């Protein structure tokens, strides 16, 4: 049956509400029983796991946290994509100075009423910049989760392409919702309009959208948190930066942060003693999301091939494959 490490992992995964990690460990137990010749028990375990997964997928999830049920209604609903915000800041691996800046935003939002009563404005207009996969979206999600607020994502590039000629009126509807419904609003792909401040007539619509966006955020009176995110911060018009309360720059993880990510993702998974120097070399230059993907691939490899544990070889191979993928 399950060894002590697997039992602890099962209990920890259940306590954390991490169903996928729970199933992964349970499948490890089934694989181990099959190798011992206990094929009937292994088949029964796999059947129970599959039944549990199917039942879970057919039932709506109920969050145990504080969740705002208020949602924008009417015409604006089609412009906003609500994204689940189940993570907390403690779940993230951020560089120390970056973590402190994000925590400062959180503290000001948590003390919003007190600051406004003293004629002080909390940080609520943020610009996130940095390479893809370095934590901009998940940090927005973590802030929403900590504040117990919904997270709505607005992709400006699709807004303009889909509603060309109507973009300004649609943008106004979005900001009316921002004023009416407190939430975290993430304007993704901000560079789609941030490059166009001095552009020519062929992108006049986008330039008008940018100017209107800047007017709207300067006039913001409500209590929502607005985050504009871009992968191309250095290319933005520098005059835009002063319109935001804070510019927060995300970067690629260093070796210490990579190790922390891997330890966290594999903490409930049986694994070989990790060869950190080789892993550091394989992961150099990868983003947080790519390291996460590599860990997930190594876990899947273990389960598919019914191995007892994640191996250094599978993890290093997965990291190398992510690098090849990025270079294409």
ABEGO torsion letter per residue (X at the ends): XBBAAAAAAAAAAAAAGBAAAAAAAAAAAAAAAAAAGBAAAAAAAAAAAAAAAAAAAABBBBBABBBBABBBBEAAAAABBBBBBABBAAABBBBAAAAAAAAAAAAAAAAAAAAAAAGBBBBABBBBBEBBGAGAAAAAAAAAAAAGBBBBBBBAAAAAAAABGAAAAAAAAAAAAAAABBBBBBBBGAAAAAAAAABBAAAAAAAAAAAAAAAAAAABABABBBBBBBABAAABBAAAAAABABBBBBBBBBAAAAAAAAAAAAAABBBBBBBAAAAAAAABGBBAAAAAAAAAAAAAAAAAAGBABBBAAAAAAAAAAAAAAAAX
